[in-house]
Amino acid sequence: MSEVRIVRMITGEDVIGKIDKDTVGNYTLTKSFTIIPTQSAPGQPVQLMMTPYMPFSADETVTISADKIVTNVKPKEDILKSYQANTSTILTPNKELITESKLPKL
C-alpha cells in the first residue's frame, strides 16, 4: 500500500511522493516532487516550493535503488496537506506553502 513519504537522496535532494518498496529493495515513487527551501531575502522566513521530480519523464512513476536513499521519513502535517492539495484532482487554494505554477497534471 502506498504511503506519502519524504526520502532524502544521496545527492541531498528531498523528494516527496507516494512510495512503495518492491521485493528486491527498490523504491517506486508516484506523483513525486522535489522540496526546495526558498528565502525571499535575508532575515525573511524560509518557505517551501515543490517542483516535479524528473519533470521531463513520460513515466508516472520513478524507481529508485535503495542504496541511493539516505533516509525515508513521514512528512510534517503542513507539508503533507500541501502535497495532497497539489496532487488532488479537486483544486483548493493553498496559502501555507509556495508551489511552482503551471505544474503538469499528474
ZILIN-V559900 format. One record per pair of residues at least 4 apart in sequence whose C-alpha atoms are under 8 Angstrom apart, sorted by the first residue. I is the first residue (numbers start at 1). J is the second residue. Records with the same first field share a line. If there is no record, write none. Layout:
I = J ; J
This chain:
1 = 20
2 = 18 ; 19 ; 20
3 = 17 ; 18 ; 19 ; 20
4 = 16 ; 17 ; 18 ; 19 ; 74 ; 75 ; 80
5 = 16 ; 17 ; 18 ; 19 ; 72 ; 73 ; 74 ; 75
6 = 14 ; 15 ; 16 ; 17 ; 72 ; 73 ; 74 ; 75
7 = 14 ; 15 ; 16 ; 69 ; 70 ; 71 ; 72 ; 73
8 = 12 ; 13 ; 14 ; 15 ; 69 ; 70 ; 71 ; 72
9 = 13 ; 14 ; 15 ; 68 ; 69 ; 70 ; 71
10 = 68 ; 69 ; 70
13 = 34 ; 35
14 = 34 ; 35 ; 36
15 = 32 ; 33 ; 34 ; 35 ; 53
16 = 32 ; 33 ; 34 ; 35 ; 83
17 = 29 ; 30 ; 31 ; 32 ; 33
18 = 29 ; 30 ; 31 ; 32
19 = 27 ; 28 ; 29 ; 30
20 = 27 ; 28 ; 29
21 = 25 ; 26 ; 27 ; 28
22 = 26 ; 27 ; 28
25 = 65 ; 66
26 = 63 ; 64 ; 65 ; 66
27 = 63 ; 64 ; 65 ; 66
28 = 61 ; 62 ; 63 ; 64
29 = 61 ; 62 ; 63 ; 64
30 = 60 ; 61 ; 62
31 = 52 ; 60 ; 61 ; 87 ; 106
32 = 52 ; 53 ; 61 ; 62
33 = 50 ; 51 ; 52 ; 53
34 = 50 ; 51 ; 52 ; 53
35 = 48 ; 49 ; 50 ; 51
36 = 48 ; 49 ; 50 ; 51
37 = 46 ; 47 ; 48 ; 49
38 = 46 ; 47 ; 48 ; 49
39 = 44 ; 45 ; 46 ; 47
40 = 44 ; 45 ; 46
47 = 97 ; 98
48 = 97 ; 98 ; 99
49 = 97 ; 98 ; 99 ; 100
50 = 98 ; 99 ; 100
51 = 99 ; 100 ; 103
52 = 103
60 = 106
64 = 68 ; 69
65 = 69
75 = 79 ; 80
76 = 80
77 = 81
78 = 82 ; 96
79 = 83 ; 97
80 = 84
81 = 85
82 = 86 ; 94 ; 96 ; 97
83 = 87
84 = 88
85 = 90 ; 91 ; 92 ; 93 ; 94
86 = 91
87 = 106
94 = 98
